Amino acid sequence: MRDHSKGPQGHEDDEQPDAVGTPSPADSGTELAVWTGRATNRIQWLLAAAGAACLALGVELAVDSAWTSGLAPLVMSVVGCVAAGLLMLYGTLAFVHVAVRVDTEALEVRCGHIGVPRTRIPLTHVVGADFAPRVTPRQWGGWGYRWRPEKGTAVVVRRGEGFVLRLGDGRSFTVTVDDAEAAVRAIRDGLRRAAGRRATA
């Protein structure tokens, strides 16, 4: 599980989201409904294909090379292609989409198909949430799990709407997700309920 730190680096992407966040009530009682949302950027599959091509080239060089130009250049070429391919594959597949879940206790963000990196932030660590109508990879130096000392941490998979959490330690956490206004409402509702529980305790 990852907690507010630097993540894998990426590249800027201008594609619009094509996944919709949806509220899914946990129950019909007085507890906060569970809100789930996601955002996807399919153009990153093109970068994943490029990474696979680099990886395949490295394997091809290692297996079928005639070794006529010397061992050192060949090893450097193979290692370079394989490393670049693996880096591109992970950097794209890990951030093809992001899934967000808000419940009575915490906000959880999972990236990619295996849910890694994953960040869980208890609502007790949150002091506020704001809607961000336009978050761009350019603002964060690329897409992916980003960290900038003057801006905080962000998970950016595409250009578009998102939300910004204001944390108790003064840091911020930004996530691009569709229907971000609903996420902000769910978070604020959870904060109000948590404050009410503390007041009556």
mmCIF file of the C-alpha atoms, coordinates in Angstrom:
data_MODEL
# 
_entry.id   MODEL 
# 
loop_
_atom_site.group_PDB 
_atom_site.id 
_atom_site.type_symbol 
_atom_site.label_atom_id 
_atom_site.label_alt_id 
_atom_site.label_comp_id 
_atom_site.label_asym_id 
_atom_site.label_entity_id 
_atom_site.label_seq_id 
_atom_site.pdbx_PDB_ins_code 
_atom_site.Cartn_x 
_atom_site.Cartn_y 
_atom_site.Cartn_z 
_atom_site.occupancy 
_atom_site.B_iso_or_equiv 
_atom_site.pdbx_formal_charge 
_atom_site.auth_seq_id 
_atom_site.auth_comp_id 
_atom_site.auth_asym_id 
_atom_site.auth_atom_id 
_atom_site.pdbx_PDB_model_num 
ATOM 1   C CA . MET A 1 1   ? 0.000   0.000   0.000   1.00 0.00 ? 1   MET A CA 1 
ATOM 2   C CA . ARG A 1 2   ? 1.353   3.427   -0.879  1.00 0.00 ? 2   ARG A CA 1 
ATOM 3   C CA . ASP A 1 3   ? 0.913   6.517   1.273   1.00 0.00 ? 3   ASP A CA 1 
ATOM 4   C CA . HIS A 1 4   ? 1.598   10.006  -0.123  1.00 0.00 ? 4   HIS A CA 1 
ATOM 5   C CA . SER A 1 5   ? 4.988   9.446   -1.696  1.00 0.00 ? 5   SER A CA 1 
ATOM 6   C CA . LYS A 1 6   ? 6.603   9.665   -5.097  1.00 0.00 ? 6   LYS A CA 1 
ATOM 7   C CA . GLY A 1 7   ? 5.297   7.156   -7.594  1.00 0.00 ? 7   GLY A CA 1 
ATOM 8   C CA . PRO A 1 8   ? 6.206   5.948   -11.073 1.00 0.00 ? 8   PRO A CA 1 
ATOM 9   C CA . GLN A 1 9   ? 6.876   8.630   -13.624 1.00 0.00 ? 9   GLN A CA 1 
ATOM 10  C CA . GLY A 1 10  ? 4.847   9.019   -16.788 1.00 0.00 ? 10  GLY A CA 1 
ATOM 11  C CA . HIS A 1 11  ? 4.115   11.253  -19.739 1.00 0.00 ? 11  HIS A CA 1 
ATOM 12  C CA . GLU A 1 12  ? 1.463   13.782  -20.545 1.00 0.00 ? 12  GLU A CA 1 
ATOM 13  C CA . ASP A 1 13  ? -1.770  12.618  -22.081 1.00 0.00 ? 13  ASP A CA 1 
ATOM 14  C CA . ASP A 1 14  ? -4.619  14.690  -23.452 1.00 0.00 ? 14  ASP A CA 1 
ATOM 15  C CA . GLU A 1 15  ? -7.226  11.966  -23.748 1.00 0.00 ? 15  GLU A CA 1 
ATOM 16  C CA . GLN A 1 16  ? -10.612 12.539  -22.150 1.00 0.00 ? 16  GLN A CA 1 
ATOM 17  C CA . PRO A 1 17  ? -12.093 10.151  -19.558 1.00 0.00 ? 17  PRO A CA 1 
ATOM 18  C CA . ASP A 1 18  ? -14.352 7.410   -20.806 1.00 0.00 ? 18  ASP A CA 1 
ATOM 19  C CA . ALA A 1 19  ? -15.429 5.816   -17.526 1.00 0.00 ? 19  ALA A CA 1 
ATOM 20  C CA . VAL A 1 20  ? -18.197 7.117   -15.312 1.00 0.00 ? 20  VAL A CA 1 
ATOM 21  C CA . GLY A 1 21  ? -18.208 7.321   -11.525 1.00 0.00 ? 21  GLY A CA 1 
ATOM 22  C CA . THR A 1 22  ? -21.329 5.846   -9.987  1.00 0.00 ? 22  THR A CA 1 
ATOM 23  C CA . PRO A 1 23  ? -22.726 6.104   -6.485  1.00 0.00 ? 23  PRO A CA 1 
ATOM 24  C CA . SER A 1 24  ? -23.707 2.736   -5.042  1.00 0.00 ? 24  SER A CA 1 
ATOM 25  C CA . PRO A 1 25  ? -25.606 2.925   -1.752  1.00 0.00 ? 25  PRO A CA 1 
ATOM 26  C CA . ALA A 1 26  ? -24.333 0.537   0.872   1.00 0.00 ? 26  ALA A CA 1 
ATOM 27  C CA . ASP A 1 27  ? -27.685 0.500   2.606   1.00 0.00 ? 27  ASP A CA 1 
ATOM 28  C CA . SER A 1 28  ? -30.801 2.584   3.079   1.00 0.00 ? 28  SER A CA 1 
ATOM 29  C CA . GLY A 1 29  ? -30.108 3.470   6.709   1.00 0.00 ? 29  GLY A CA 1 
ATOM 30  C CA . THR A 1 30  ? -28.419 6.490   8.196   1.00 0.00 ? 30  THR A CA 1 
ATOM 31  C CA . GLU A 1 31  ? -24.868 5.486   7.356   1.00 0.00 ? 31  GLU A CA 1 
ATOM 32  C CA . LEU A 1 32  ? -22.981 7.138   4.531   1.00 0.00 ? 32  LEU A CA 1 
ATOM 33  C CA . ALA A 1 33  ? -23.490 5.416   1.185   1.00 0.00 ? 33  ALA A CA 1 
ATOM 34  C CA . VAL A 1 34  ? -20.444 3.934   -0.443  1.00 0.00 ? 34  VAL A CA 1 
ATOM 35  C CA . TRP A 1 35  ? -19.388 6.009   -3.451  1.00 0.00 ? 35  TRP A CA 1 
ATOM 36  C CA . THR A 1 36  ? -17.313 4.455   -6.198  1.00 0.00 ? 36  THR A CA 1 
ATOM 37  C CA . GLY A 1 37  ? -15.905 6.078   -9.295  1.00 0.00 ? 37  GLY A CA 1 
ATOM 38  C CA . ARG A 1 38  ? -13.230 5.566   -11.892 1.00 0.00 ? 38  ARG A CA 1 
ATOM 39  C CA . ALA A 1 39  ? -11.519 7.155   -14.852 1.00 0.00 ? 39  ALA A CA 1 
ATOM 40  C CA . THR A 1 40  ? -9.852  5.489   -17.821 1.00 0.00 ? 40  THR A CA 1 
ATOM 41  C CA . ASN A 1 41  ? -7.526  6.596   -20.585 1.00 0.00 ? 41  ASN A CA 1 
ATOM 42  C CA . ARG A 1 42  ? -7.379  4.079   -23.400 1.00 0.00 ? 42  ARG A CA 1 
ATOM 43  C CA . ILE A 1 43  ? -4.673  5.876   -25.348 1.00 0.00 ? 43  ILE A CA 1 
ATOM 44  C CA . GLN A 1 44  ? -2.209  4.538   -22.805 1.00 0.00 ? 44  GLN A CA 1 
ATOM 45  C CA . TRP A 1 45  ? -2.669  1.117   -24.386 1.00 0.00 ? 45  TRP A CA 1 
ATOM 46  C CA . LEU A 1 46  ? -0.671  2.494   -27.323 1.00 0.00 ? 46  LEU A CA 1 
ATOM 47  C CA . LEU A 1 47  ? 2.232   3.240   -25.007 1.00 0.00 ? 47  LEU A CA 1 
ATOM 48  C CA . ALA A 1 48  ? 1.895   -0.237  -23.499 1.00 0.00 ? 48  ALA A CA 1 
ATOM 49  C CA . ALA A 1 49  ? 2.171   -1.685  -27.017 1.00 0.00 ? 49  ALA A CA 1 
ATOM 50  C CA . ALA A 1 50  ? 5.334   0.349   -27.574 1.00 0.00 ? 50  ALA A CA 1 
ATOM 51  C CA . GLY A 1 51  ? 6.756   -1.036  -24.337 1.00 0.00 ? 51  GLY A CA 1 
ATOM 52  C CA . ALA A 1 52  ? 5.946   -4.579  -25.427 1.00 0.00 ? 52  ALA A CA 1 
ATOM 53  C CA . ALA A 1 53  ? 7.692   -3.908  -28.729 1.00 0.00 ? 53  ALA A CA 1 
ATOM 54  C CA . CYS A 1 54  ? 10.846  -2.723  -26.917 1.00 0.00 ? 54  CYS A CA 1 
ATOM 55  C CA . LEU A 1 55  ? 10.781  -5.823  -24.741 1.00 0.00 ? 55  LEU A CA 1 
ATOM 56  C CA . ALA A 1 56  ? 10.356  -8.078  -27.775 1.00 0.00 ? 56  ALA A CA 1 
ATOM 57  C CA . LEU A 1 57  ? 13.247  -6.317  -29.527 1.00 0.00 ? 57  LEU A CA 1 
ATOM 58  C CA . GLY A 1 58  ? 15.501  -6.954  -26.555 1.00 0.00 ? 58  GLY A CA 1 
ATOM 59  C CA . VAL A 1 59  ? 14.614  -10.647 -26.554 1.00 0.00 ? 59  VAL A CA 1 
ATOM 60  C CA . GLU A 1 60  ? 15.129  -10.830 -30.318 1.00 0.00 ? 60  GLU A CA 1 
ATOM 61  C CA . LEU A 1 61  ? 18.581  -9.274  -30.030 1.00 0.00 ? 61  LEU A CA 1 
ATOM 62  C CA . ALA A 1 62  ? 19.561  -11.664 -27.269 1.00 0.00 ? 62  ALA A CA 1 
ATOM 63  C CA . VAL A 1 63  ? 18.379  -14.775 -29.095 1.00 0.00 ? 63  VAL A CA 1 
ATOM 64  C CA . ASP A 1 64  ? 19.118  -14.157 -32.768 1.00 0.00 ? 64  ASP A CA 1 
ATOM 65  C CA . SER A 1 65  ? 22.082  -11.776 -32.773 1.00 0.00 ? 65  SER A CA 1 
ATOM 66  C CA . ALA A 1 66  ? 25.201  -12.954 -34.617 1.00 0.00 ? 66  ALA A CA 1 
ATOM 67  C CA . TRP A 1 67  ? 27.388  -11.403 -31.869 1.00 0.00 ? 67  TRP A CA 1 
ATOM 68  C CA . THR A 1 68  ? 29.673  -9.944  -34.568 1.00 0.00 ? 68  THR A CA 1 
ATOM 69  C CA . SER A 1 69  ? 29.927  -6.456  -33.078 1.00 0.00 ? 69  SER A CA 1 
ATOM 70  C CA . GLY A 1 70  ? 31.218  -7.554  -29.698 1.00 0.00 ? 70  GLY A CA 1 
ATOM 71  C CA . LEU A 1 71  ? 29.686  -8.645  -26.430 1.00 0.00 ? 71  LEU A CA 1 
ATOM 72  C CA . ALA A 1 72  ? 29.521  -5.317  -24.593 1.00 0.00 ? 72  ALA A CA 1 
ATOM 73  C CA . PRO A 1 73  ? 27.443  -3.384  -27.192 1.00 0.00 ? 73  PRO A CA 1 
ATOM 74  C CA . LEU A 1 74  ? 25.060  -6.304  -27.548 1.00 0.00 ? 74  LEU A CA 1 
ATOM 75  C CA . VAL A 1 75  ? 24.554  -6.634  -23.786 1.00 0.00 ? 75  VAL A CA 1 
ATOM 76  C CA . MET A 1 76  ? 23.958  -2.893  -23.485 1.00 0.00 ? 76  MET A CA 1 
ATOM 77  C CA . SER A 1 77  ? 21.396  -3.009  -26.310 1.00 0.00 ? 77  SER A CA 1 
ATOM 78  C CA . VAL A 1 78  ? 19.552  -5.985  -24.844 1.00 0.00 ? 78  VAL A CA 1 
ATOM 79  C CA . VAL A 1 79  ? 19.482  -4.572  -21.322 1.00 0.00 ? 79  VAL A CA 1 
ATOM 80  C CA . GLY A 1 80  ? 18.403  -1.149  -22.595 1.00 0.00 ? 80  GLY A CA 1 
ATOM 81  C CA . CYS A 1 81  ? 15.530  -2.537  -24.674 1.00 0.00 ? 81  CYS A CA 1 
ATOM 82  C CA . VAL A 1 82  ? 14.302  -4.859  -21.929 1.00 0.00 ? 82  VAL A CA 1 
ATOM 83  C CA . ALA A 1 83  ? 14.516  -2.174  -19.229 1.00 0.00 ? 83  ALA A CA 1 
ATOM 84  C CA . ALA A 1 84  ? 12.746  0.415   -21.377 1.00 0.00 ? 84  ALA A CA 1 
ATOM 85  C CA . GLY A 1 85  ? 10.059  -2.093  -22.327 1.00 0.00 ? 85  GLY A CA 1 
ATOM 86  C CA . LEU A 1 86  ? 9.371   -3.152  -18.748 1.00 0.00 ? 86  LEU A CA 1 
ATOM 87  C CA . LEU A 1 87  ? 9.309   0.456   -17.538 1.00 0.00 ? 87  LEU A CA 1 
ATOM 88  C CA . MET A 1 88  ? 6.864   1.498   -20.250 1.00 0.00 ? 88  MET A CA 1 
ATOM 89  C CA . LEU A 1 89  ? 4.652   -1.526  -19.651 1.00 0.00 ? 89  LEU A CA 1 
ATOM 90  C CA . TYR A 1 90  ? 4.428   -0.947  -15.922 1.00 0.00 ? 90  TYR A CA 1 
ATOM 91  C CA . GLY A 1 91  ? 4.063   2.819   -16.237 1.00 0.00 ? 91  GLY A CA 1 
ATOM 92  C CA . THR A 1 92  ? 1.158   2.477   -18.646 1.00 0.00 ? 92  THR A CA 1 
ATOM 93  C CA . LEU A 1 93  ? -0.665  -0.611  -17.407 1.00 0.00 ? 93  LEU A CA 1 
ATOM 94  C CA . ALA A 1 94  ? -0.492  0.594   -13.805 1.00 0.00 ? 94  ALA A CA 1 
ATOM 95  C CA . PHE A 1 95  ? -2.200  3.839   -14.762 1.00 0.00 ? 95  PHE A CA 1 
ATOM 96  C CA . VAL A 1 96  ? -4.597  2.891   -17.547 1.00 0.00 ? 96  VAL A CA 1 
ATOM 97  C CA . HIS A 1 97  ? -7.369  3.579   -15.062 1.00 0.00 ? 97  HIS A CA 1 
ATOM 98  C CA . VAL A 1 98  ? -7.965  4.612   -11.477 1.00 0.00 ? 98  VAL A CA 1 
ATOM 99  C CA . ALA A 1 99  ? -10.721 3.388   -9.150  1.00 0.00 ? 99  ALA A CA 1 
ATOM 100 C CA . VAL A 1 100 ? -11.877 5.416   -6.153  1.00 0.00 ? 100 VAL A CA 1 
ATOM 101 C CA . ARG A 1 101 ? -13.972 4.231   -3.206  1.00 0.00 ? 101 ARG A CA 1 
ATOM 102 C CA . VAL A 1 102 ? -15.336 6.416   -0.405  1.00 0.00 ? 102 VAL A CA 1 
ATOM 103 C CA . ASP A 1 103 ? -17.054 4.902   2.627   1.00 0.00 ? 103 ASP A CA 1 
ATOM 104 C CA . THR A 1 104 ? -17.690 5.820   6.256   1.00 0.00 ? 104 THR A CA 1 
ATOM 105 C CA . GLU A 1 105 ? -14.084 5.257   7.269   1.00 0.00 ? 105 GLU A CA 1 
ATOM 106 C CA . ALA A 1 106 ? -11.736 6.142   4.453   1.00 0.00 ? 106 ALA A CA 1 
ATOM 107 C CA . LEU A 1 107 ? -11.042 7.000   0.853   1.00 0.00 ? 107 LEU A CA 1 
ATOM 108 C CA . GLU A 1 108 ? -9.221  4.372   -1.172  1.00 0.00 ? 108 GLU A CA 1 
ATOM 109 C CA . VAL A 1 109 ? -7.564  4.814   -4.562  1.00 0.00 ? 109 VAL A CA 1 
ATOM 110 C CA . ARG A 1 110 ? -6.457  1.821   -6.650  1.00 0.00 ? 110 ARG A CA 1 
ATOM 111 C CA . CYS A 1 111 ? -4.511  2.111   -9.880  1.00 0.00 ? 111 CYS A CA 1 
ATOM 112 C CA . GLY A 1 112 ? -4.383  -0.244  -12.830 1.00 0.00 ? 112 GLY A CA 1 
ATOM 113 C CA . HIS A 1 113 ? -5.709  -3.763  -13.207 1.00 0.00 ? 113 HIS A CA 1 
ATOM 114 C CA . ILE A 1 114 ? -4.028  -5.171  -10.107 1.00 0.00 ? 114 ILE A CA 1 
ATOM 115 C CA . GLY A 1 115 ? -4.818  -2.191  -7.888  1.00 0.00 ? 115 GLY A CA 1 
ATOM 116 C CA . VAL A 1 116 ? -1.189  -1.156  -7.361  1.00 0.00 ? 116 VAL A CA 1 
ATOM 117 C CA . PRO A 1 117 ? -0.171  1.402   -6.330  1.00 0.00 ? 117 PRO A CA 1 
ATOM 118 C CA . ARG A 1 118 ? -2.949  1.701   -3.757  1.00 0.00 ? 118 ARG A CA 1 
ATOM 119 C CA . THR A 1 119 ? -3.553  4.547   -1.342  1.00 0.00 ? 119 THR A CA 1 
ATOM 120 C CA . ARG A 1 120 ? -5.910  4.510   1.632   1.00 0.00 ? 120 ARG A CA 1 
ATOM 121 C CA . ILE A 1 121 ? -6.582  7.742   3.512   1.00 0.00 ? 121 ILE A CA 1 
ATOM 122 C CA . PRO A 1 122 ? -8.728  7.593   6.677   1.00 0.00 ? 122 PRO A CA 1 
ATOM 123 C CA . LEU A 1 123 ? -11.311 10.370  6.778   1.00 0.00 ? 123 LEU A CA 1 
ATOM 124 C CA . THR A 1 124 ? -9.949  11.277  10.209  1.00 0.00 ? 124 THR A CA 1 
ATOM 125 C CA . HIS A 1 125 ? -6.859  12.569  8.365   1.00 0.00 ? 125 HIS A CA 1 
ATOM 126 C CA . VAL A 1 126 ? -8.924  14.745  6.005   1.00 0.00 ? 126 VAL A CA 1 
ATOM 127 C CA . VAL A 1 127 ? -9.950  18.320  6.809   1.00 0.00 ? 127 VAL A CA 1 
ATOM 128 C CA . GLY A 1 128 ? -11.696 19.149  3.531   1.00 0.00 ? 128 GLY A CA 1 
ATOM 129 C CA . ALA A 1 129 ? -12.369 18.251  -0.087  1.00 0.00 ? 129 ALA A CA 1 
ATOM 130 C CA . ASP A 1 130 ? -12.672 20.505  -3.132  1.00 0.00 ? 130 ASP A CA 1 
ATOM 131 C CA . PHE A 1 131 ? -13.852 19.935  -6.687  1.00 0.00 ? 131 PHE A CA 1 
ATOM 132 C CA . ALA A 1 132 ? -11.198 20.559  -9.353  1.00 0.00 ? 132 ALA A CA 1 
ATOM 133 C CA . PRO A 1 133 ? -12.896 21.166  -12.723 1.00 0.00 ? 133 PRO A CA 1 
ATOM 134 C CA . ARG A 1 134 ? -9.735  20.707  -14.767 1.00 0.00 ? 134 ARG A CA 1 
ATOM 135 C CA . VAL A 1 135 ? -6.703  18.679  -13.766 1.00 0.00 ? 135 VAL A CA 1 
ATOM 136 C CA . THR A 1 136 ? -4.084  18.155  -16.464 1.00 0.00 ? 136 THR A CA 1 
ATOM 137 C CA . PRO A 1 137 ? -0.958  15.996  -16.681 1.00 0.00 ? 137 PRO A CA 1 
ATOM 138 C CA . ARG A 1 138 ? 0.940   19.189  -17.577 1.00 0.00 ? 138 ARG A CA 1 
ATOM 139 C CA . GLN A 1 139 ? 0.201   20.613  -14.124 1.00 0.00 ? 139 GLN A CA 1 
ATOM 140 C CA . TRP A 1 140 ? 1.868   17.622  -12.514 1.00 0.00 ? 140 TRP A CA 1 
ATOM 141 C CA . GLY A 1 141 ? 4.688   16.973  -14.957 1.00 0.00 ? 141 GLY A CA 1 
ATOM 142 C CA . GLY A 1 142 ? 3.038   13.939  -16.546 1.00 0.00 ? 142 GLY A CA 1 
ATOM 143 C CA . TRP A 1 143 ? 0.502   11.252  -15.761 1.00 0.00 ? 143 TRP A CA 1 
ATOM 144 C CA . GLY A 1 144 ? 0.735   8.563   -13.117 1.00 0.00 ? 144 GLY A CA 1 
ATOM 145 C CA . TYR A 1 145 ? 1.375   8.778   -9.381  1.00 0.00 ? 145 TYR A CA 1 
ATOM 146 C CA . ARG A 1 146 ? 2.906   12.223  -9.039  1.00 0.00 ? 146 ARG A CA 1 
ATOM 147 C CA . TRP A 1 147 ? 4.534   14.200  -6.258  1.00 0.00 ? 147 TRP A CA 1 
ATOM 148 C CA . ARG A 1 148 ? 5.553   17.839  -6.261  1.00 0.00 ? 148 ARG A CA 1 
ATOM 149 C CA . PRO A 1 149 ? 6.718   19.567  -3.078  1.00 0.00 ? 149 PRO A CA 1 
ATOM 150 C CA . GLU A 1 150 ? 4.755   22.735  -3.772  1.00 0.00 ? 150 GLU A CA 1 
ATOM 151 C CA . LYS A 1 151 ? 1.542   20.958  -4.828  1.00 0.00 ? 151 LYS A CA 1 
ATOM 152 C CA . GLY A 1 152 ? 1.359   17.669  -2.914  1.00 0.00 ? 152 GLY A CA 1 
ATOM 153 C CA . THR A 1 153 ? 0.538   14.228  -4.335  1.00 0.00 ? 153 THR A CA 1 
ATOM 154 C CA . ALA A 1 154 ? -1.717  13.309  -7.241  1.00 0.00 ? 154 ALA A CA 1 
ATOM 155 C CA . VAL A 1 155 ? -2.987  10.343  -9.221  1.00 0.00 ? 155 VAL A CA 1 
ATOM 156 C CA . VAL A 1 156 ? -3.493  11.587  -12.777 1.00 0.00 ? 156 VAL A CA 1 
ATOM 157 C CA . VAL A 1 157 ? -4.655  9.218   -15.524 1.00 0.00 ? 157 VAL A CA 1 
ATOM 158 C CA . ARG A 1 158 ? -6.120  11.779  -17.913 1.00 0.00 ? 158 ARG A CA 1 
ATOM 159 C CA . ARG A 1 159 ? -7.075  15.421  -18.367 1.00 0.00 ? 159 ARG A CA 1 
ATOM 160 C CA . GLY A 1 160 ? -10.384 16.474  -16.822 1.00 0.00 ? 160 GLY A CA 1 
ATOM 161 C CA . GLU A 1 161 ? -12.246 16.822  -13.569 1.00 0.00 ? 161 GLU A CA 1 
ATOM 162 C CA . GLY A 1 162 ? -11.039 15.543  -10.235 1.00 0.00 ? 162 GLY A CA 1 
ATOM 163 C CA . PHE A 1 163 ? -11.005 16.389  -6.560  1.00 0.00 ? 163 PHE A CA 1 
ATOM 164 C CA . VAL A 1 164 ? -8.449  17.653  -4.063  1.00 0.00 ? 164 VAL A CA 1 
ATOM 165 C CA . LEU A 1 165 ? -8.268  16.376  -0.500  1.00 0.00 ? 165 LEU A CA 1 
ATOM 166 C CA . ARG A 1 166 ? -6.896  18.770  2.105   1.00 0.00 ? 166 ARG A CA 1 
ATOM 167 C CA . LEU A 1 167 ? -5.137  16.718  4.763   1.00 0.00 ? 167 LEU A CA 1 
ATOM 168 C CA . GLY A 1 168 ? -4.570  17.524  8.405   1.00 0.00 ? 168 GLY A CA 1 
ATOM 169 C CA . ASP A 1 169 ? -0.803  17.737  8.000   1.00 0.00 ? 169 ASP A CA 1 
ATOM 170 C CA . GLY A 1 170 ? -1.116  20.522  5.420   1.00 0.00 ? 170 GLY A CA 1 
ATOM 171 C CA . ARG A 1 171 ? -0.563  18.327  2.388   1.00 0.00 ? 171 ARG A CA 1 
ATOM 172 C CA . SER A 1 172 ? -2.998  17.727  -0.472  1.00 0.00 ? 172 SER A CA 1 
ATOM 173 C CA . PHE A 1 173 ? -3.984  14.679  -2.510  1.00 0.00 ? 173 PHE A CA 1 
ATOM 174 C CA . THR A 1 174 ? -5.470  15.123  -5.987  1.00 0.00 ? 174 THR A CA 1 
ATOM 175 C CA . VAL A 1 175 ? -7.233  12.422  -8.014  1.00 0.00 ? 175 VAL A CA 1 
ATOM 176 C CA . THR A 1 176 ? -8.680  12.569  -11.512 1.00 0.00 ? 176 THR A CA 1 
ATOM 177 C CA . VAL A 1 177 ? -12.000 10.722  -11.519 1.00 0.00 ? 177 VAL A CA 1 
ATOM 178 C CA . ASP A 1 178 ? -15.292 11.091  -13.321 1.00 0.00 ? 178 ASP A CA 1 
ATOM 179 C CA . ASP A 1 179 ? -18.242 12.607  -11.426 1.00 0.00 ? 179 ASP A CA 1 
ATOM 180 C CA . ALA A 1 180 ? -15.794 14.174  -9.004  1.00 0.00 ? 180 ALA A CA 1 
ATOM 181 C CA . GLU A 1 181 ? -18.451 16.513  -7.598  1.00 0.00 ? 181 GLU A CA 1 
ATOM 182 C CA . ALA A 1 182 ? -20.316 13.464  -6.256  1.00 0.00 ? 182 ALA A CA 1 
ATOM 183 C CA . ALA A 1 183 ? -17.093 12.232  -4.676  1.00 0.00 ? 183 ALA A CA 1 
ATOM 184 C CA . VAL A 1 184 ? -16.624 15.594  -2.961  1.00 0.00 ? 184 VAL A CA 1 
ATOM 185 C CA . ARG A 1 185 ? -20.184 15.462  -1.618  1.00 0.00 ? 185 ARG A CA 1 
ATOM 186 C CA . ALA A 1 186 ? -19.615 11.939  -0.283  1.00 0.00 ? 186 ALA A CA 1 
ATOM 187 C CA . ILE A 1 187 ? -16.362 12.946  1.406   1.00 0.00 ? 187 ILE A CA 1 
ATOM 188 C CA . ARG A 1 188 ? -17.884 16.052  2.966   1.00 0.00 ? 188 ARG A CA 1 
ATOM 189 C CA . ASP A 1 189 ? -20.854 14.017  4.168   1.00 0.00 ? 189 ASP A CA 1 
ATOM 190 C CA . GLY A 1 190 ? -18.474 11.533  5.765   1.00 0.00 ? 190 GLY A CA 1 
ATOM 191 C CA . LEU A 1 191 ? -16.561 14.335  7.469   1.00 0.00 ? 191 LEU A CA 1 
ATOM 192 C CA . ARG A 1 192 ? -19.792 15.817  8.873   1.00 0.00 ? 192 ARG A CA 1 
ATOM 193 C CA . ARG A 1 193 ? -20.907 12.452  10.194  1.00 0.00 ? 193 ARG A CA 1 
ATOM 194 C CA . ALA A 1 194 ? -17.502 11.805  11.739  1.00 0.00 ? 194 ALA A CA 1 
ATOM 195 C CA . ALA A 1 195 ? -17.615 15.199  13.436  1.00 0.00 ? 195 ALA A CA 1 
ATOM 196 C CA . GLY A 1 196 ? -21.091 14.427  14.743  1.00 0.00 ? 196 GLY A CA 1 
ATOM 197 C CA . ARG A 1 197 ? -19.944 11.118  16.159  1.00 0.00 ? 197 ARG A CA 1 
ATOM 198 C CA . ARG A 1 198 ? -17.039 12.800  17.944  1.00 0.00 ? 198 ARG A CA 1 
ATOM 199 C CA . ALA A 1 199 ? -19.334 15.465  19.371  1.00 0.00 ? 199 ALA A CA 1 
ATOM 200 C CA . THR A 1 200 ? -21.725 12.896  20.846  1.00 0.00 ? 200 THR A CA 1 
ATOM 201 C CA . ALA A 1 201 ? -18.998 10.554  22.110  1.00 0.00 ? 201 ALA A CA 1 
# 
